[in-house]
Amino acid sequence: MTTTVGRFGPAVLSNPVVIPQTNFAWATLVEVDGPGRLHDRLARALRTAIRDGRLAEGDAVPPSRALAEELGCSRWVVTEAYGQLVAEGYLAARVGSATRVSWSPEAAPPKPRTRRAPTRPAIRYDLAPGLPDLRAFPRRRWADAVRSVIGSAVHYDLDIPDPAGHAVLRGTLAGYLRRSRGADADVTSVFVCAGVTDGLVRTCRALRAEGIADLAVEHPGWPRLRDAATSAGLRVHPVPVDDDGLRVDDLTRTPARAVVVGAAHQFPTGTVLSPARRAGLVRWAREVDGFVIEDDYDAEFRYDHHPVAVMQGMDPGRVVLLGTVSKTLSPALGLGWLVAPAGVTPALRAANPVAAAPPVLDQLALAAFIDRGWYDAHLRAGRRRFRARRDLLLTTLAAELPRARVSGTAAGLHVLLHLPDDTDTGATVRAAASAGLRLADLDDYRAKGSPDRALVLGYGNIGDTEIPAAVALLRAALTR
């Protein structure tokens, strides 16, 4: 319904009736179209007219009876709208006087200028690390798991969740980690969290409460782990990584009493922590009365032989184990775990009293997914698929970029591509993005730059048939 109050001509209602106008001095255009009750629509229209300056501060609005006649509605509609605007401070009503506008746009803070968001080029091919094959997410079986737990969950499963996670999933994870990763875990030592980053934040809070203020991290390494530690109040000390993994000798020169390490497959270098350094890290933790935090983010994917067991089994009293399904199923699930030493468990609970566990039904669905053998089957299929995809990527890179060199263990979902020393990797990443190819610069994972020019190429979230075209775009970006 649209009506003109004042000298703008006839009012047009939702029916074809034309209502003659009175020449009010408070002239303004009022539009009351749209959903909702009529008095709400009228209040909204008047509020907009005031905000836009079409009704100025001090202007009188029509008497309720007159405006009701104009609109062809009851007087109650108008008085309700006026009363709402009086309560909001847009109108002021005085006994024996006209109701007037009491608000001016000049009194309000200036509206920020709206800027059009920059248009990003469409990404056709994804060679950045960090994602599994999202096309292969087991939708049907996951839906079956969700349906089964919704039907079987008892009423107390729907209560406020235990911050440590549902006991069913904790027990299932303990069994899975003992069987597949060689962990020393039981239901009391497993905590369910939203992923590795969440698990690290919780662990760092507990360590801070126990008097540990310094944490060592691998360099280069995943920046979010550094950010997680600093957000929990710890000082972070980067420790270099070489072909044998984290350099324990350099670790001993820091004040750290805890260290985060990717023992089975370091990100982004792709190295595996050597047996000597695994033993050295455990000795270091005992000597400094500290802890090793083992980031086991993608260890299920090893292609040249069976995955190396977790360090946590070597000394469960000194090693905290972090894991997630983000690299095996999908980060959208927001499900992970940490296995804590018995001595740290009380501090974990005390330092994270309001930590939110993932939704209980999702936890129970993951437990059912694992218990029915579907998770193991998904991993077996993933290992076959990723091994073949990695081989295809390496073959294509060798043919298209003969001056480049690939490094990294035959594991996980990424490789390092070392480029000639005169390569501008930042410019290459930008040029590739403009052509629709997502890449990652190794410098993005360093605390400071290095003369080693390299890209971190992920092959988890790209189809096999897309690899030749993606590498062709990479070659073109390098020649610009």
Secondary structure, 3 states (H helix, E strand, C coil): CEEEECCCCCEECCCCCEECCCCCCCCEEEECCCCCCHHHHHHHHHHHHHHCCCCCCCCECCCHHHHHHHHCCCHHHHHHHHHHHHHHCCEECCCCCCCEECCCHHHCCCCCCCCCCCCCCCCCEECCCCCCCHHHCCHHHHHHHHHHHHHHCCHHHHCCCCCCCCHHHHHHHHHHHHHHHCCCCCCCCEEEECCHHHHHHHHHHHHHHCCCCEEEEEECCCHHHHHHHHHCCCEEEEEEEECCEECHHHHCCCCCCEEEECCCCCCCCCCCCCHHHHHHHHHHHHHCCCEEEEECCCCCCECCCCCCCCHHHCCCCCEEEEEECCCCCCHHHCCEEEECCCCCHHHHHHHCCCCCCCCHHHHHHHHHHHHCCHHHHHHHHHHHHHHHHHHHHHHHHHHHCCCCEEECCCECCEEEEECCCCCCHHHHHHHHHHCCEECCEHHHHCCCCCCCCEEEEECCCCCHHHHHHHHHHHHHHHCC
